[in-house]
Amino acid sequence: MPDPADRHAFAERSPRAPVEVSPNRLVWCVRGARYLDGLSRAAELVTRPLGAEMVAFVAESLPGSLMRGVPSADLAVAGLDPVSAQIHADANTGARFASLPGRIRAAERIPADGWRLGSDILFQGSVLLVAEVLAAFAERSGGDVLLAVPDRSEVLAVPAGSPGAARFRMRAVRAWREAMNPVSRGVLVTDGVSLSEVVVAPPRAGFELLGWLRR
């Protein structure tokens, strides 16, 4: 059940007149696929699948730590089509996290268990849509990076080649089980450019295998 901040966006109600939106407030919002499955108007949203049972959709950031998913009819009132809405969401989401790539690159050391980002209670998972953030993680790590969004206000990241990577999936699952607003227990991997789902390789006879594979 969505909390009040999200219910503001998707309250079940009879059809209403379209509401004009501000292009300057459009951002990407990341939630679990099951979350959207339970919304009667989910088909009207502009979405982008991310893998690991996560979906990004275009939302409008509102005052008071609120947001609402924006249906296509409301976008049309503002003179926007799905493509232009995504362009605005890309730009505004990048601006929202503009300082993060620099902080990642400037870090003196990487924590043993990787990074935990939790400064944005509604849109923290949206960093997955910011190319500069993914690039900064990969550059600072010197290679692939594992990512998880167990809660809407929490993103976990760890270099795939570090000792902490072996424990990362269990860490993500534990955080997901304890989450106030759970998103996904799955894991993604980025090389700084692309984003793919991670699948656990099946164990071979005589071996315990904790490897990860791209899907």
One Martini backbone bead per residue (centre of mass of N, CA, C, O) as a GRO file, in nm:
protein
  215
    1MET     BB    1   0.091   0.038   0.027
    2PRO     BB    2   0.093   0.348  -0.022
    3ASP     BB    3   0.187   0.629   0.086
    4PRO     BB    4   0.081   0.950   0.098
    5ALA     BB    5   0.281   1.057  -0.118
    6ASP     BB    6   0.170   0.844  -0.335
    7ARG     BB    7  -0.141   0.866  -0.315
    8HIS     BB    8  -0.157   1.143  -0.442
    9ALA     BB    9  -0.109   1.020  -0.732
   10PHE     BB   10  -0.321   0.731  -0.705
   11ALA     BB   11  -0.599   0.781  -0.649
   12GLU     BB   12  -0.900   0.640  -0.644
   13ARG     BB   13  -1.093   0.758  -0.925
   14SER     BB   14  -1.266   0.929  -1.118
   15PRO     BB   15  -1.270   1.083  -1.388
   16ARG     BB   16  -1.085   1.371  -1.493
   17ALA     BB   17  -0.966   1.654  -1.555
   18PRO     BB   18  -0.706   1.775  -1.680
   19VAL     BB   19  -0.376   1.859  -1.563
   20GLU     BB   20  -0.150   2.091  -1.542
   21VAL     BB   21   0.195   2.090  -1.598
   22SER     BB   22   0.537   2.117  -1.505
   23PRO     BB   23   0.826   2.064  -1.673
   24ASN     BB   24   1.020   2.148  -1.422
   25ARG     BB   25   0.884   1.886  -1.242
   26LEU     BB   26   0.993   1.660  -1.406
   27VAL     BB   27   1.051   1.315  -1.310
   28TRP     BB   28   1.198   1.035  -1.209
   29CYS     BB   29   1.042   0.729  -1.094
   30VAL     BB   30   1.110   0.457  -0.866
   31ARG     BB   31   0.954   0.132  -0.884
   32GLY     BB   32   0.784  -0.137  -0.847
   33ALA     BB   33   0.604  -0.332  -1.056
   34ARG     BB   34   0.376  -0.405  -0.852
   35TYR     BB   35   0.291  -0.121  -0.791
   36LEU     BB   36   0.177  -0.061  -1.078
   37ASP     BB   37  -0.023  -0.303  -1.100
   38GLY     BB   38  -0.219  -0.153  -0.870
   39LEU     BB   39  -0.286   0.066  -1.092
   40SER     BB   40  -0.540   0.195  -1.285
   41ARG     BB   41  -0.334   0.429  -1.443
   42ALA     BB   42  -0.059   0.306  -1.545
   43ALA     BB   43  -0.101   0.307  -1.866
   44GLU     BB   44  -0.067   0.642  -1.872
   45LEU     BB   45   0.227   0.619  -1.831
   46VAL     BB   46   0.564   0.702  -1.849
   47THR     BB   47   0.794   0.441  -1.917
   48ARG     BB   48   1.091   0.248  -1.774
   49PRO     BB   49   1.258  -0.026  -1.777
   50LEU     BB   50   1.523  -0.181  -1.548
   51GLY     BB   51   1.486  -0.420  -1.387
   52ALA     BB   52   1.443  -0.603  -1.108
   53GLU     BB   53   1.140  -0.508  -1.081
   54MET     BB   54   1.175  -0.219  -1.228
   55VAL     BB   55   1.026   0.118  -1.263
   56ALA     BB   56   1.011   0.403  -1.460
   57PHE     BB   57   0.844   0.725  -1.411
   58VAL     BB   58   0.667   1.002  -1.481
   59ALA     BB   59   0.685   1.282  -1.260
   60GLU     BB   60   0.562   1.517  -1.015
   61SER     BB   61   0.700   1.755  -0.826
   62LEU     BB   62   0.593   1.850  -0.501
   63PRO     BB   63   0.513   2.005  -0.245
   64GLY     BB   64   0.579   1.843   0.054
   65SER     BB   65   0.685   1.562  -0.037
   66LEU     BB   66   0.547   1.526  -0.325
   67MET     BB   67   0.375   1.321  -0.579
   68ARG     BB   68   0.295   1.253  -0.936
   69GLY     BB   69   0.173   1.080  -1.170
   70VAL     BB   70   0.169   1.135  -1.531
   71PRO     BB   71  -0.059   1.146  -1.749
   72SER     BB   72  -0.109   1.194  -2.083
   73ALA     BB   73  -0.331   1.413  -2.061
   74ASP     BB   74  -0.156   1.615  -1.893
   75LEU     BB   75   0.070   1.648  -2.097
   76ALA     BB   76  -0.103   1.767  -2.327
   77VAL     BB   77  -0.178   2.032  -2.182
   78ALA     BB   78   0.148   2.106  -2.187
   79GLY     BB   79   0.256   2.007  -2.478
   80LEU     BB   80   0.320   1.693  -2.432
   81ASP     BB   81   0.498   1.416  -2.503
   82PRO     BB   82   0.666   1.139  -2.424
   83VAL     BB   83   0.942   1.240  -2.528
   84SER     BB   84   0.946   1.524  -2.392
   85ALA     BB   85   0.905   1.420  -2.104
   86GLN     BB   86   1.173   1.262  -2.091
   87ILE     BB   87   1.360   1.501  -2.135
   88HIS     BB   88   1.277   1.653  -1.881
   89ALA     BB   89   1.335   1.424  -1.679
   90ASP     BB   90   1.633   1.400  -1.737
   91ALA     BB   91   1.717   1.692  -1.663
   92ASN     BB   92   1.588   1.711  -1.372
   93THR     BB   93   1.730   1.466  -1.250
   94GLY     BB   94   2.017   1.561  -1.298
   95ALA     BB   95   1.986   1.824  -1.128
   96ARG     BB   96   1.910   1.688  -0.855
   97PHE     BB   97   2.212   1.515  -0.887
   98ALA     BB   98   2.464   1.705  -0.962
   99SER     BB   99   2.666   1.653  -0.702
  100LEU     BB  100   2.726   1.343  -0.694
  101PRO     BB  101   2.960   1.274  -0.892
  102GLY     BB  102   3.175   1.446  -0.744
  103ARG     BB  103   3.162   1.294  -0.471
  104ILE     BB  104   3.244   1.019  -0.576
  105ARG     BB  105   3.522   1.099  -0.707
  106ALA     BB  106   3.633   1.247  -0.425
  107ALA     BB  107   3.665   1.004  -0.272
  108GLU     BB  108   3.911   0.858  -0.084
  109ARG     BB  109   3.711   0.615  -0.023
  110ILE     BB  110   3.569   0.297  -0.018
  111PRO     BB  111   3.355   0.140   0.135
  112ALA     BB  112   3.344  -0.185   0.221
  113ASP     BB  113   3.012  -0.188   0.149
  114GLY     BB  114   2.991   0.072   0.015
  115TRP     BB  115   2.722   0.252  -0.085
  116ARG     BB  116   2.483   0.492   0.070
  117LEU     BB  117   2.181   0.631  -0.047
  118GLY     BB  118   1.954   0.886   0.150
  119SER     BB  119   1.842   1.203   0.065
  120ASP     BB  120   1.575   1.090  -0.097
  121ILE     BB  121   1.249   0.995  -0.020
  122LEU     BB  122   1.131   0.966  -0.334
  123PHE     BB  123   1.408   0.973  -0.563
  124GLN     BB  124   1.666   0.795  -0.525
  125GLY     BB  125   1.635   0.578  -0.762
  126SER     BB  126   1.685   0.796  -1.000
  127VAL     BB  127   1.999   0.761  -1.036
  128LEU     BB  128   1.971   0.535  -1.260
  129LEU     BB  129   1.904   0.782  -1.484
  130VAL     BB  130   2.204   0.894  -1.436
  131ALA     BB  131   2.483   0.891  -1.620
  132GLU     BB  132   2.691   1.035  -1.430
  133VAL     BB  133   2.661   0.842  -1.193
  134LEU     BB  134   2.745   0.579  -1.329
  135ALA     BB  135   3.023   0.682  -1.421
  136ALA     BB  136   3.135   0.748  -1.139
  137PHE     BB  137   3.125   0.469  -1.019
  138ALA     BB  138   3.310   0.330  -1.231
  139GLU     BB  139   3.559   0.514  -1.202
  140ARG     BB  140   3.603   0.476  -0.892
  141SER     BB  141   3.609   0.147  -0.920
  142GLY     BB  142   3.733   0.032  -1.200
  143GLY     BB  143   3.433  -0.072  -1.284
  144ASP     BB  144   3.198  -0.252  -1.199
  145VAL     BB  145   2.857  -0.204  -1.059
  146LEU     BB  146   2.651  -0.259  -0.793
  147LEU     BB  147   2.283  -0.237  -0.764
  148ALA     BB  148   2.027  -0.106  -0.529
  149VAL     BB  149   1.651  -0.074  -0.447
  150PRO     BB  150   1.489  -0.141  -0.157
  151ASP     BB  151   1.412   0.166  -0.134
  152ARG     BB  152   1.294   0.475  -0.222
  153SER     BB  153   1.541   0.599  -0.009
  154GLU     BB  154   1.748   0.368  -0.137
  155VAL     BB  155   2.096   0.321  -0.235
  156LEU     BB  156   2.307   0.063  -0.348
  157ALA     BB  157   2.677   0.027  -0.372
  158VAL     BB  158   2.932  -0.183  -0.547
  159PRO     BB  159   3.207  -0.317  -0.634
  160ALA     BB  160   3.236  -0.611  -0.816
  161GLY     BB  161   3.557  -0.659  -0.717
  162SER     BB  162   3.482  -0.670  -0.426
  163PRO     BB  163   3.427  -0.822  -0.127
  164GLY     BB  164   3.128  -0.698  -0.093
  165ALA     BB  165   2.985  -0.844  -0.338
  166ALA     BB  166   2.918  -1.126  -0.202
  167ARG     BB  167   2.704  -0.964   0.007
  168PHE     BB  168   2.500  -0.784  -0.154
  169ARG     BB  169   2.240  -0.945  -0.191
  170MET     BB  170   2.181  -0.984   0.111
  171ARG     BB  171   2.171  -0.682   0.173
  172ALA     BB  172   1.933  -0.614  -0.014
  173VAL     BB  173   1.725  -0.807   0.110
  174ARG     BB  174   1.730  -0.697   0.396
  175ALA     BB  175   1.648  -0.404   0.323
  176TRP     BB  176   1.378  -0.484   0.190
  177ARG     BB  177   1.247  -0.619   0.446
  178GLU     BB  178   1.294  -0.332   0.619
  179ALA     BB  179   1.123  -0.158   0.453
  180MET     BB  180   0.885   0.096   0.431
  181ASN     BB  181   0.934   0.130   0.091
  182PRO     BB  182   0.944  -0.104  -0.115
  183VAL     BB  183   1.094  -0.219  -0.427
  184SER     BB  184   1.375  -0.413  -0.441
  185ARG     BB  185   1.582  -0.722  -0.432
  186GLY     BB  186   1.745  -0.661  -0.664
  187VAL     BB  187   2.017  -0.659  -0.914
  188LEU     BB  188   2.248  -0.439  -1.060
  189VAL     BB  189   2.461  -0.349  -1.348
  190THR     BB  190   2.745  -0.130  -1.419
  191ASP     BB  191   2.982   0.036  -1.663
  192GLY     BB  192   2.870   0.353  -1.693
  193VAL     BB  193   2.636   0.304  -1.926
  194SER     BB  194   2.495   0.050  -1.856
  195LEU     BB  195   2.195  -0.151  -1.755
  196SER     BB  196   2.169  -0.455  -1.562
  197GLU     BB  197   2.074  -0.755  -1.473
  198VAL     BB  198   2.120  -0.978  -1.204
  199VAL     BB  199   2.226  -1.319  -1.198
  200VAL     BB  200   2.243  -1.618  -1.049
  201ALA     BB  201   2.446  -1.867  -1.067
  202PRO     BB  202   2.445  -2.187  -1.089
  203PRO     BB  203   2.552  -2.448  -0.930
  204ARG     BB  204   2.817  -2.658  -0.930
  205ALA     BB  205   2.961  -2.940  -0.902
  206GLY     BB  206   3.163  -2.887  -0.614
  207PHE     BB  207   3.040  -2.587  -0.597
  208GLU     BB  208   3.044  -2.250  -0.483
  209LEU     BB  209   2.837  -2.000  -0.644
  210LEU     BB  210   2.853  -1.620  -0.648
  211GLY     BB  211   2.793  -1.525  -0.909
  212TRP     BB  212   2.748  -1.297  -1.194
  213LEU     BB  213   2.498  -1.201  -1.440
  214ARG     BB  214   2.384  -1.093  -1.726
  215ARG     BB  215   2.053  -0.998  -1.881
   0.00000   0.00000   0.00000
